[in-house]
Amino acid sequence: MKHIFPLDLEAKREYESSFDEHIKIDNPIWPDTISLIKKKQLFQNSMQGVRNIFNIFKLDGIEKCKKLISEDMVEDMLSNVYDEIRPSGDISLWVYLMRYERHSFYPKESLGYFMDIVHIIVNFMSKKEVEDYKVESTDIYKILATYEGQGYKSNDILHLLKRNEKASGFLSKIASFVPDVDFILIAVNYLKLRDLYKDEFTYDDKFISTCKASFGESFTIASYMIGIALGHDKTYACFYESLPLAIYKSKEEMAAILLRKQEERERAKFEMECIERERDREREFEEKRRKGGKKKGKKDIENSPFAQSGYSQGRGGYPTWGRQSEESFPPCQEDDPSYIPSTTDRGYEYETSRFKTNKGVLQVDTSNETGNLFGKEEFLEKDIQARKLISFPLKLQKYTKFGKPSKAKNSEKVVYTKEEYQDFLNSHPEEKWEPKK
């Protein structure tokens, strides 16, 4: 291999950043070919989007729209979109409308779209995109600002502007720029639809029917521009649903599927919120435990029924993470060779055990078997295990009646103090919980 020729300059930059530094990447032989192909594909995608929209909305008059906004105009506009060139100079008002991006804090209702239109007209007259303050200094913008908070609809605002003498100059200019159609209503419809479908394109028959009846030709032209903006990629799924295809499921089945997915998303969101709340509670418990651990004295630690806490004594409460001596734990009396049961207890099948703890004597009565699901040996084992715990927090695992770890929800629990540990076991006497290894 002697040469590597990338398809375009973008590919060259990509290769240079990913290949070995010793490898030389030549300049592309036909640098503009790929970009021209991609621009052509972008144009074809947009015009197919127009046809999809007209089929979905059941509109007529696509040829009239093409006379107003020609395919050549659309192709030039999309070429600049691909090259990331913002609109400027002596170009069509329709291009300034389709390329407009709101960066101002205009109201979200219909009034905001009228303020957008003022911004678009000022851009067109200035032959470039202007700053917000220039738009806000115009008389027409100041008039619109007085309508804020009134909840006016588009027709109400347009009616008020026509009755206002100060707004007559602005309306006359727009009529001179676009004499054959109602630019304001077209722009309001286009901006509204663009906001509505910016995340996902869906078809609402009732909404579209209302728009067609209310705005007529203005809505048709706005739909033409929306088809250009969305393209085939964002409209084909809805287009196929509207045919419908024989292989597709019915609308009722799809509605049930979408509803189920929505419920699953909401349920997953709720479960995540519960998990976050549980984590917050655990963090709060941990903070309280740490604060309480720092204030805890040496005497309190020595008297703990769980023996050593696992934290260094005299080192500011920081964990030692070391292995404790087994001598620090009090032995069970039954394990002590010198232990001799009372003579009154001999001869019974179930003996009543007495063993010492750091708090004194604890007697476990197992004569009434219905009072506890745990047998004598298991109860003693859990008590010995509890006394051998080194430190907190401690994670507990719930076990099934077959002795296997439970996989059910809330089958794990974190405790932060010995008191919380004992309270938890006392509140779940019929369940088997053991420290998780």
N, C-alpha and C positions, 0 to 999 in steps of 0.2 A: 504494500500500500504506500502510495506516494503523496496523495492529497485527500483531504476531507472537505467536501463542498457542502455547506449547509443550504437549506432551501431559502432561508431569508436571514436578515440581520438578527432578528430575535432568536432564531435557532442557533446562530453563531455565538451569541452571548451565553446562551444556555450551555452549549458544549464547552465553551472556555471555562465556565465555572464548575463543571462536573468532570471533565476529562483531566488526565495527568498534565501537569504544567509543561512537560517536555513536548507534548503533541501540539503541532501547529494546525490551527483551523483557518482555512482560506475563506476569502469573501465569497458570498453566493454568486453563482454565474448569472442567474435571473432573479435579482433581488425583489422585483416588483410582481413577479408572477403569482406567488402565493397570496400576497395581499389582494391582488385583483380577483383571484378566485374566491377568497373569503368574502370580499365585498359583494361579489355577485351572488354568493350563497345567502348573505344577509338580506339583500334586496329581495331575492326569491322567497325567502322565509317570511318576510314582512308582507309581501303581496298575497301569499297564500293565507296568512293570518287575516287579511281583509276578507278574502272569500269565505273563510271559516266563520267569521263574525256575521257576515251577511246571511249565511245559511242558518246559523244558530238563532239570530234575532229575527229571521224571516223578513229581511229588508229587500227593497228594490232600489234601483237608481245608482248602481255602482259606476256606470259610465259617466253620469253627470258629476259625480264626485271626482273622477279622474280628470275631467275638464277643468275643475276648480283647483285641484291639487294633482298635478300631472305626475306620471311615473318617473319622468326625467328629474323632476324636482325632488321626489322621494329618493331616487338613487343617489343624487348629489348629496342630499342631507345625510343618508346612511354612510356614504363614503367618509364624510367628516366625522360622523360618530365613531367609525372604525379607527380613524386616525387621531381621535381624541381632540378634535378642533372645535372650539366653542363657536356659536353663531356670531357673526359680525359682518359689517358691510351692507351693501345694497342687495339683500336677499328678501325673499317673500315673508310677509307677516305670518303666514301659516307655519313656516319653519321656526320663527321665533316662538310661536305658540307651542309647537310639538317639542321643541328642545328646552322649553322653560323648566327651571327647577326652583322650587320655593326654598329660600333660606331665611325668610323673614318670619316674625311671629305674628302672622295674620290669623284672624279667627278661623276656626275649623268649619263653621257652618257656611251657608251660601254667601254671606258677606265677604268671607275670606277669598272666595273665587273672584269676586268683583275687584278686590284689591290686587289679586294676581293679574287680572286683565289690565289694570292700570299700569302695573309693572311691565307687562309685555309690550304695551303700546309705547311706553317711554323707552324701552330697549330698542324697539323698531325705529322710532324717530331719532334716537341717538346713534343708531347703527352699531350698537354694542350693548353688552349687558352692564347695567349701571348699578350703583350702590343703593341701598335702601333709603338713605336720607334724601336722595334726589326725588325718589318716588313720593315719599311722605311730605315733601314740600309743595306738591302740586295741589291746586284747588280741588280737583275731583277727588283726590284721596282724603282731603280734609272733610269734604261733604260725606263721603262714605264712613268716615270715622264717627260721625254723629249718629249713625244708625247702629253702632255696636251695642250689643246687649238687648236689642229689641226683638230678636228672633225672626226677622223678616225672611221670607222665601225669595227666590230669584225673581219671580214676576212682580212681587211687591217692591223690591229694590229698583227694578227697571222702571216701574210705574212712577216711583218717587223721583228718580233721576230725570225722567221726561218732563215732569212738572217743575223741576228746579231750573231756573234760568241760568244759574252759574254752571250747571252741568251741560248746557246745550252745546257749548263749544266742543267739549270732549266727544259728545255723541256725534256731532257733525263730522269731526275728523275721522272717526271710525267708519262712518258711512262713506266718506270719500276714499278711504283706503280699500274697503271691500263693499262695493255698491250693490252687488247682486244678492247677497244673503245677509242674515242677521248674525254678524260676527260675535256679538256678546253672548247670545244664547248658545251658539255653537261652542264657544270657548268654555262657558260654564258647564255644559254637558260633557265636554271632553275632559276637563279637569276633575269633574266629579267621578266619571267612570275610571279615570286613571288612578285616583285615590282608592276607589272601590276594589280594583283588580290588581293593585300593586303587589300583593302577596300571593293571591291565588285567584284564578278565573273560574267562576261558577255562574250558572245560568239560573236566574229567577224570573220565571215567566210573568208573574204579576208585576214586578218592578219594570221590566222591559216594556210590557204592554202599556203601562201608565206613562212612561217616557215617550213612547211613540205617539200616544194620543195627545199628550200635552205639548210636545215640541216639534213633531212632524219632521220636516226636512232638516231642521237644525240637529236633531238627534241622529239622523241618518249620516250626515257629514261628520259628526263627532264620532260615530261608530266606525266610519272609514279610517279616521286617524287612530282610533284605539286598536284597530286591526293591525295597522302599521307598527304601533308601539309594542303590542304583545307578540305578534308574529305567530307562525305556525306552532312553534315549540310550546307555547303557553295556552294554545286554544284547541289543539287537535283532540285532546282527551274529551273535552266537553262536546266537540263536534261529533265524534264517534258515538257518544251517548245519545245525541239528539237524532241520529239517523233512524232507528237504532240498528246496530249490527245483530245478526241472528245469533252469533256466538256470545253476545253480552247477556248478563243477567238482567232481570226485569228491574224497573225503577223501584218497586216495592222491596225487592231483595236487597238492592244497593242501599236503600234508605235504612233498612234494618242493620246492614253491615256497618254503615257509617255511624249509626247511633251506638252500636256496640263498641266500636273503636273509640268514640268520644267518651263513653262511660269508662272504658279501660284506661284512657289517658287521665281522666279525672280521679279514678281510683288510685292509679300509680302516683299521681301528684299528692293525693291525701296521705298515702303511705309514706312518701318521702318527707312530708311535713311532720308526720308523727315521729319518724326516725330522727329528724333534726331536733324536735322538741325533747326527745329522750336524751340525745347527746348533750343538749344544753343543760338538762337536769343533772346528768352525770358530771359535767364540768363544774356545775355549782357545788355538787356534793364533794368533788375532789378538792375544790378550793377551800370549802369549809373544813374538810378533813386536814388539809395541810396547815391551815391557820390554827386549828385545834391541836394538831400535833406539835406545833412550835411552842404552845403555851403549856403543854402537858409536862408535868414534873417527873423526876426519876422515880419517886415513891409510887406514883400512880401506875407507872409502867411495871414495876416489880409486883404490884398487887393484881395485875391483869390476869383473868382466868385463862387467857390465851398465851401466857408466858411472855417471852420477849416479842416486841412489836416488829422487829426487823429493821428498826431505825437506830442509828448510832446514838448512844447516850453520851451527851457532852460534846457533840459535834454540830450543834445547831439544828438537829432534826433531819439531817440529810440521810438518805438510805445508805446502808452499808453494803447491801447486795451480797453479803458473805454467808457462809454456811454456819448456822448456829450449833453449839454443842448440844448433843442429845441430853446431857446432864441437866440442862436448864429446864427440861420438861418434867413434871411430876409423874412418876410411873403409876400405872393402874394397879390397884391392890391385888387383883387376880393374877397379875403377872409377877407379883412379889412372892418369892419362895417362902418367906416367913409368914405370909398371910394364911390364917386358919379361919374358916367360916364358923359362925356361931353354932353351938350345939343344937339350938332350937331350930336351926334351918336345915340340919342334916336329914336326909331321908326323903326330901321332897324332890319331885321331878324338876320343878322350876324353883331355883333358889333366888332369893331377893338379894341383889348385889348392893354392897356399900363400898364406896370408894371416895377417896379424898380429892378435892380440887383446891385451888388457891383461895377460894371463898369459904371453904368449909366442907361439910358433908352433904352429898346429894344422894338421895335414895330413889331408886327406880322401881316402881311397883308394877309387875307384869302379871299379877294374878288375874286381872280383868282383861282378857285378850281383846274384847270388843272395843276397848277404849282407845286403841292405837293400832294402826295398820302395820306398824313396824314390830318385829319380834325383838326379844331381849338382846340377842347378840348384835343385831343390826343397830339397835338404839345405842348400845354401848360403843359400837364401832364409830358411829357418827360423833358421839361425845368426845371420844379419844381423838378422833380426827380434828374436831374443832379446837381442842386444846393444843394440838400440834401445829396450828396455823402460825405462820411466821409474821405476815404483814398484810395490810389492806392497801388498796382495794382488792376484793376477792370476787372472782367470777364463778357463779354457781350454774350447774347444769341440771335440768330436770330429766328424770329417768322414767321410762314406762314401767308397767307392772311386770314386764318380762325382763327387766334389768338392762334395757338398751337405752342409749341417749335419745331423748325425744326430739323430733324434728318439727314439732308444731310451733306455731307463732308464740312468742313470749316464753320460749322454753329455756331462755338464759336470763340471768339476773346478776347485776353487779351490786355488791354491798361494800360500804366504806368504813364501817365501824363494827366492833363486836356486838354492840347493842342492836344495831340494825340487822346484823346476821341472826341473832337470837330471835328478834321480833319477827323476822321474815319466816324462820322455821316454825315459830309458834302459830303464825297466821296461815300456814299451809300444812296442817298436821296430817292430812290424808294424801300428801304428795311426797315423792321421793326426790330430794335435791341434794346434790353433792358438789364439792368444789371441783372446778374444771381443771384438769392437768394441763 
